[in-house]
Amino acid sequence: MSRINPVTRGIELLRDFFRLQAAAGIVLMAAAALAMVVANSPWQGAYEAFRHLPIGFNVGGFSLVKGAEHWINDGLMAVFFLLVALEIKRETLSGQLSSREQMLLPVLCAIGGVAVPAILYWAMNQGDPVALRGWAIPTATDIAFALGILALLGSRVPLGMKLLLSTIAVVDDLVAILIIAIFYTHDLAAHQLAWAGAGVGLMLLLNQRGVTRLWPYLFLGAVVWYFVLKSGVHATLAGVVTGLLIPLRGRTDDAPSPLESLEHTLHPWVAYLVLPLFAFTNAGLALGDLQMSDLLASVPLGIVLGLVLGKPVGIVAIALFARAAGIARFPEGMDFKAMVGLGMLCGVGFTMSLFISNLAFASIGGHFGEASVLGVLCASVISALAGWVWLRFTLKPGND
């Protein structure tokens, strides 16, 4: 058997990634649009019944029953975060984040794209401590949605732009994971965390022993997920921990590693089932009683300003500074105008923004949850349209 060239494998993985993510973005848009249509139709009651449909089981003294929305947000989204962790690990050890030169620009851009939106949101809501719980909502970027917009531009888009956008989104996801772990954890149950820690310890032991079969990691990951769910830490972080502990190296150099195999298997399920279900369940906002003044309230306005204005300002400003200081350069095929368009597309927060919105306001009740969803939807649509129009008229046809 001839040895597979790692460069060839990397190019194939990138092509598959961009092709899948672009298609997934279009499916994601359709799911969100369908949710809005259903939530504002005679089927609204059925939609709400689906979101709160109890699912689970009781066996003796063991009970695990939650509504469909909770299973999707706490269960299926753990699979999404598992995939995110796999991508972060691969990119860090062997991909776009594996060298200082490759990682510097996207890391700096991601920092600017997180800091400026958070500051703008804080400025809009500094007088309301409850509203300030949502400060992290406009810091996220939805890679599937953004690449879906790029796909509509065809061959105009240089490969360097796709790589930079996807890498910024990976770093964004890492920052979002840290934010969730630090700021959206509450009422910790020490004994449940101890059991979760024991499961993590067993996965570490498997790593040290060189175990490359996937099923022991996935079984222990499911156990860790259950105890994390009961501990007060958000259950999706169990997916992150599991993903980071999946081995990157296989038994031989020729065979795909456990991490690559699992990532390849999960991608279509996450792209075409998990994320569309999440979008359908969380994007259904009833518009009947909403007025223009609702959009101008501090929470949605802070989110819109953060994503639509803060993202491109933060990303472009720090990219220009890095280039002027000589510490980083723009990718091949990208100039200032292309960087502005990329910054606009990074304002499509959608999936992660809705997820953080749910963490910030779901337990509070009142108008905050609806207001934040309104802000995320408006900001994502504005950013998508603005980015597409800008790049449509600034990128030259025929980039490849």
C-alpha positions as CSV (number, residue, x, y, z in Angstrom):
1,M,0.0,0.0,0.0
2,S,1.4,3.4,-1.0
3,R,1.7,6.0,1.7
4,I,-0.8,8.8,1.4
5,N,0.8,12.2,0.9
6,P,-0.1,14.4,3.9
7,V,-0.3,17.5,1.7
8,T,-2.7,15.7,-0.6
9,R,-4.8,14.5,2.3
10,G,-4.9,18.0,3.7
11,I,-6.1,19.5,0.4
12,E,-8.8,16.9,0.1
13,L,-9.9,17.5,3.7
14,L,-10.1,21.3,3.0
15,R,-12.1,20.8,-0.2
16,D,-14.5,18.5,1.6
17,F,-14.8,20.9,4.5
18,F,-15.6,23.9,2.4
19,R,-18.0,22.0,0.2
20,L,-19.9,20.6,3.2
21,Q,-19.9,23.8,5.2
22,A,-21.2,25.9,2.3
23,A,-24.1,23.5,1.7
24,A,-24.7,23.2,5.4
25,G,-25.0,27.0,5.6
26,I,-27.8,27.0,3.0
27,V,-29.6,24.2,4.9
28,L,-29.2,26.2,8.1
29,M,-30.8,29.3,6.5
30,A,-33.7,27.2,5.3
31,A,-34.3,25.7,8.7
32,A,-34.3,29.2,10.4
33,A,-36.6,30.6,7.7
34,L,-39.0,27.6,8.2
35,A,-39.0,28.2,12.0
36,M,-40.0,31.8,11.5
37,V,-42.8,30.8,9.0
38,V,-44.2,28.1,11.4
39,A,-43.9,30.3,14.5
40,N,-46.0,33.0,12.7
41,S,-48.6,30.7,11.2
42,P,-51.6,28.7,12.4
43,W,-49.2,25.9,13.3
44,Q,-47.6,28.0,16.1
45,G,-49.2,25.9,18.8
46,A,-47.8,22.7,17.3
47,Y,-44.4,24.3,17.1
48,E,-44.4,25.2,20.8
49,A,-45.7,21.7,21.6
50,F,-42.8,20.2,19.7
51,R,-40.3,22.4,21.6
52,H,-41.7,21.4,25.0
53,L,-42.4,17.7,24.1
54,P,-41.2,15.6,27.1
55,I,-38.6,13.0,26.0
56,G,-36.8,10.6,28.3
57,F,-37.1,7.6,30.5
58,N,-37.6,6.5,34.1
59,V,-35.9,3.3,35.3
60,G,-36.3,2.6,39.0
61,G,-34.8,5.7,40.7
62,F,-33.0,6.8,37.6
63,S,-34.8,9.5,35.7
64,L,-33.8,11.6,32.7
65,V,-36.7,13.4,31.1
66,K,-36.4,16.8,29.3
67,G,-38.3,18.7,26.7
68,A,-37.3,18.4,23.1
69,E,-35.7,21.9,23.1
70,H,-33.5,20.9,26.1
71,W,-32.5,17.6,24.4
72,I,-31.4,19.5,21.3
73,N,-29.7,22.3,23.2
74,D,-28.0,20.2,25.8
75,G,-27.7,16.8,24.0
76,L,-27.4,17.2,20.3
77,M,-25.4,20.4,20.6
78,A,-22.9,18.5,22.7
79,V,-22.2,16.5,19.5
80,F,-21.7,19.9,17.7
81,F,-19.2,20.9,20.3
82,L,-17.5,17.5,20.1
83,L,-17.0,18.3,16.4
84,V,-15.7,21.8,17.2
85,A,-13.2,20.4,19.6
86,L,-12.0,17.9,17.0
87,E,-11.5,20.7,14.5
88,I,-9.7,22.8,17.1
89,K,-7.3,20.0,18.0
90,R,-6.6,19.1,14.4
91,E,-6.0,22.7,13.4
92,T,-3.8,23.4,16.4
93,L,-1.6,20.3,16.0
94,S,-1.4,19.9,12.3
95,G,-3.5,22.5,10.5
96,Q,-3.8,26.3,10.1
97,L,-3.0,27.0,13.8
98,S,0.0,24.7,14.0
99,S,2.6,27.4,13.3
100,R,3.1,30.9,14.6
101,E,3.0,32.5,11.2
102,Q,-0.2,30.7,10.2
103,M,-2.0,31.3,13.5
104,L,-1.1,34.9,14.3
105,L,-3.4,36.8,11.9
106,P,-6.6,34.7,12.6
107,V,-5.9,34.7,16.4
108,L,-5.5,38.5,16.4
109,C,-8.5,39.0,14.2
110,A,-10.6,36.8,16.4
111,I,-9.5,38.7,19.5
112,G,-10.5,42.0,17.9
113,G,-13.8,40.4,16.6
114,V,-14.7,39.3,20.2
115,A,-13.5,42.4,22.1
116,V,-15.1,45.2,20.1
117,P,-18.7,43.6,19.9
118,A,-18.6,42.9,23.6
119,I,-17.6,46.5,24.4
120,L,-20.4,47.8,22.2
121,Y,-23.0,45.6,23.8
122,W,-21.7,46.6,27.3
123,A,-21.9,50.3,26.3
124,M,-25.6,49.8,25.3
125,N,-26.6,47.9,28.4
126,Q,-24.3,49.1,31.2
127,G,-27.2,50.3,33.3
128,D,-29.0,46.9,33.4
129,P,-27.2,44.0,35.2
130,V,-29.7,41.5,33.8
131,A,-29.2,42.6,30.2
132,L,-25.4,42.5,30.7
133,R,-25.7,38.7,31.0
134,G,-25.9,38.7,27.2
135,W,-22.5,40.5,26.6
136,A,-21.1,37.5,24.9
137,I,-23.9,37.0,22.4
138,P,-22.4,39.3,19.6
139,T,-18.9,37.8,20.0
140,A,-19.6,34.7,17.9
141,T,-19.3,33.8,14.2
142,D,-21.3,31.0,12.4
143,I,-18.8,29.3,10.1
144,A,-21.5,27.3,8.2
145,F,-23.7,30.3,7.6
146,A,-20.7,32.5,6.5
147,L,-19.3,29.9,4.2
148,G,-22.8,29.4,2.7
149,I,-22.7,33.1,1.8
150,L,-19.3,32.8,0.3
151,A,-20.5,29.8,-1.8
152,L,-23.0,32.1,-3.5
153,L,-20.1,34.2,-4.8
154,G,-18.6,31.2,-6.6
155,S,-15.1,31.5,-8.1
156,R,-14.7,35.2,-7.0
157,V,-13.6,34.1,-3.5
158,P,-9.9,33.4,-3.1
159,L,-8.9,30.3,-1.2
160,G,-7.0,32.5,1.3
161,M,-10.3,34.2,2.3
162,K,-12.0,30.9,2.9
163,L,-9.0,29.7,5.0
164,L,-8.9,32.9,7.1
165,L,-12.6,33.0,7.7
166,S,-12.7,29.3,8.8
167,T,-9.7,29.8,11.0
168,I,-11.1,32.9,12.7
169,A,-14.3,31.0,13.3
170,V,-12.4,28.1,14.9
171,V,-10.6,30.5,17.2
172,D,-14.0,32.2,17.9
173,D,-15.5,28.9,18.8
174,L,-12.6,28.3,21.2
175,V,-13.2,31.7,22.9
176,A,-16.9,30.9,23.1
177,I,-16.2,27.6,24.8
178,L,-14.0,29.4,27.4
179,I,-16.7,32.0,27.9
180,I,-19.4,29.4,28.4
181,A,-17.2,27.5,30.9
182,I,-16.2,30.5,32.9
183,F,-19.3,32.8,32.8
184,Y,-22.3,30.6,32.2
185,T,-21.7,27.9,34.9
186,H,-23.9,28.0,38.0
187,D,-24.9,26.0,41.1
188,L,-22.1,23.5,40.9
189,A,-22.7,20.0,42.3
190,A,-19.3,18.8,43.5
191,H,-20.0,15.1,43.6
192,Q,-21.4,15.1,40.1
193,L,-18.3,17.0,38.9
194,A,-16.1,14.4,40.7
195,W,-17.8,11.6,38.7
196,A,-17.3,13.5,35.5
197,G,-13.7,14.1,36.4
198,A,-13.3,10.3,36.9
199,G,-14.6,9.7,33.4
200,V,-12.1,12.3,32.0
201,G,-9.3,10.6,33.9
202,L,-10.2,7.3,32.3
203,M,-10.0,8.9,28.9
204,L,-6.6,10.4,29.7
205,L,-5.5,6.9,30.7
206,L,-6.7,5.5,27.4
207,N,-4.6,8.2,25.7
208,Q,-1.5,7.3,27.6
209,R,-2.0,3.6,26.9
210,G,-2.2,4.4,23.1
211,V,-5.8,3.1,22.7
212,T,-7.0,4.2,19.3
213,R,-10.5,2.5,19.1
214,L,-13.2,5.2,19.3
215,W,-15.9,3.4,21.2
216,P,-14.3,3.6,24.7
217,Y,-13.8,7.3,24.3
218,L,-17.4,7.8,23.1
219,F,-18.8,5.6,25.8
220,L,-16.9,7.5,28.5
221,G,-17.8,10.8,26.8
222,A,-21.5,9.9,27.2
223,V,-21.0,9.1,30.9
224,V,-19.1,12.4,31.4
225,W,-22.0,14.2,29.5
226,Y,-24.5,12.8,32.0
227,F,-22.6,13.9,35.1
228,V,-21.8,17.3,33.6
229,L,-25.5,17.8,32.8
230,K,-26.3,17.2,36.5
231,S,-23.4,19.2,37.8
232,G,-24.4,22.8,36.9
233,V,-21.7,23.1,34.2
234,H,-23.3,23.2,30.7
235,A,-23.5,19.7,29.3
236,T,-22.1,20.7,25.9
237,L,-18.6,21.2,27.5
238,A,-18.5,17.4,27.9
239,G,-18.4,17.2,24.1
240,V,-15.5,19.6,24.1
241,V,-13.5,17.6,26.6
242,T,-14.2,14.3,24.8
243,G,-13.2,15.8,21.4
244,L,-9.9,17.1,22.8
245,L,-9.0,13.6,24.2
246,I,-9.7,11.7,20.9
247,P,-6.2,10.6,19.6
248,L,-4.9,12.5,16.5
249,R,-2.5,9.6,15.6
250,G,-3.7,6.3,14.3
251,R,-2.1,2.9,14.5
252,T,-0.1,3.6,11.3
253,D,0.8,6.7,9.3
254,D,-1.2,5.5,6.3
255,A,-4.5,5.0,8.1
256,P,-6.8,7.9,9.1
257,S,-6.5,8.8,12.7
258,P,-9.4,8.2,15.2
259,L,-9.8,12.0,15.2
260,E,-10.0,12.3,11.4
261,S,-12.4,9.3,11.2
262,L,-14.8,10.7,13.8
263,E,-14.6,14.2,12.4
264,H,-15.4,12.8,8.9
265,T,-18.3,10.8,10.3
266,L,-19.8,13.6,12.4
267,H,-19.6,16.4,9.8
268,P,-22.7,15.5,7.7
269,W,-24.8,14.6,10.8
270,V,-23.9,17.9,12.5
271,A,-24.3,19.9,9.2
272,Y,-27.6,18.4,8.1
273,L,-29.3,17.3,11.3
274,V,-27.9,18.8,14.5
275,L,-27.5,22.4,13.4
276,P,-30.8,22.6,11.3
277,L,-32.7,21.1,14.3
278,F,-31.1,23.7,16.6
279,A,-32.0,26.5,14.2
280,F,-35.5,25.3,13.8
281,T,-36.0,25.0,17.5
282,N,-34.5,28.3,18.6
283,A,-35.1,30.7,15.7
284,G,-38.9,30.6,15.7
285,L,-39.7,34.1,16.9
286,A,-43.4,35.1,16.9
287,L,-43.5,38.6,15.3
288,G,-47.2,39.4,15.9
289,D,-46.8,41.6,19.0
290,L,-43.4,43.1,18.0
291,Q,-42.9,46.7,17.0
292,M,-40.0,48.7,15.7
293,S,-39.4,50.0,19.2
294,D,-38.6,46.5,20.3
295,L,-35.7,46.3,17.9
296,L,-34.4,49.6,19.3
297,A,-34.4,48.3,22.9
298,S,-30.9,48.0,24.4
299,V,-30.5,44.2,24.2
300,P,-31.3,43.7,20.5
301,L,-29.7,47.0,19.5
302,G,-26.5,46.0,21.4
303,I,-26.4,42.7,19.6
304,V,-27.0,44.3,16.2
305,L,-24.3,46.9,16.8
306,G,-21.9,44.3,18.1
307,L,-22.3,41.9,15.2
308,V,-22.9,44.3,12.3
309,L,-20.5,47.0,13.3
310,G,-18.2,45.6,16.0
311,K,-17.2,42.5,14.2
312,P,-15.9,44.1,11.0
313,V,-14.3,47.1,12.9
314,G,-12.5,44.8,15.4
315,I,-11.3,42.3,12.7
316,V,-10.2,44.9,10.1
317,A,-8.6,47.3,12.6
318,I,-6.4,44.7,14.2
319,A,-5.6,43.1,10.8
320,L,-4.4,46.5,9.5
321,F,-2.4,47.1,12.6
322,A,-0.7,43.7,12.3
323,R,0.1,44.3,8.7
324,A,1.5,47.8,9.4
325,A,3.6,46.5,12.3
326,G,5.0,43.8,10.0
327,I,3.9,40.9,12.2
328,A,1.4,39.4,9.8
329,R,0.3,39.8,6.2
330,F,-3.0,39.4,4.4
331,P,-3.6,36.0,2.7
332,E,-2.9,35.7,-1.0
333,G,-5.7,37.2,-3.1
334,M,-6.9,39.4,-0.2
335,D,-6.7,43.2,0.0
336,F,-8.3,45.8,2.3
337,K,-11.7,45.6,0.6
338,A,-11.7,41.8,0.8
339,M,-10.8,42.0,4.5
340,V,-13.8,44.4,5.1
341,G,-16.1,41.9,3.4
342,L,-14.7,39.1,5.5
343,G,-15.3,41.2,8.6
344,M,-18.9,41.7,7.6
345,L,-19.5,38.0,7.1
346,C,-18.0,37.3,10.6
347,G,-21.0,39.3,11.9
348,V,-23.2,36.3,11.1
349,G,-23.3,35.0,14.6
350,F,-26.5,32.9,14.3
351,T,-25.8,29.4,15.8
352,M,-23.4,30.2,18.6
353,S,-25.0,33.6,19.3
354,L,-28.4,31.9,19.7
355,F,-26.8,29.3,21.9
356,I,-25.2,31.9,24.2
357,S,-28.5,33.8,24.2
358,N,-30.2,30.7,25.5
359,L,-27.6,30.3,28.2
360,A,-27.8,34.0,29.2
361,F,-31.6,34.5,29.4
362,A,-33.4,31.1,29.3
363,S,-33.6,30.9,33.1
364,I,-34.7,34.5,33.6
365,G,-37.9,34.6,31.6
366,G,-39.5,37.9,30.6
367,H,-38.7,39.7,27.4
368,F,-34.9,39.2,27.4
369,G,-34.9,35.9,25.5
370,E,-37.2,37.1,22.7
371,A,-35.3,40.4,22.5
372,S,-31.9,38.6,22.1
373,V,-33.2,36.2,19.5
374,L,-34.6,39.2,17.6
375,G,-31.2,40.9,17.7
376,V,-29.3,37.8,16.6
377,L,-31.7,37.2,13.6
378,C,-31.6,40.8,12.5
379,A,-27.9,41.2,12.9
380,S,-27.1,37.9,11.1
381,V,-29.4,38.8,8.1
382,I,-27.9,42.3,7.8
383,S,-24.3,41.0,8.1
384,A,-25.0,38.3,5.5
385,L,-26.6,40.7,3.0
386,A,-24.0,43.4,3.5
387,G,-21.1,41.0,3.2
388,W,-22.5,39.4,0.1
389,V,-23.3,42.7,-1.7
390,W,-19.9,44.2,-0.7
391,L,-17.9,41.1,-1.9
392,R,-20.0,40.8,-5.0
393,F,-18.9,44.2,-6.2
394,T,-15.3,44.2,-4.9
395,L,-14.0,40.8,-5.6
396,K,-12.8,40.2,-9.1
397,P,-14.3,37.2,-11.0
398,G,-12.2,34.1,-11.5
399,N,-10.3,33.9,-8.2
400,D,-9.5,30.3,-7.5
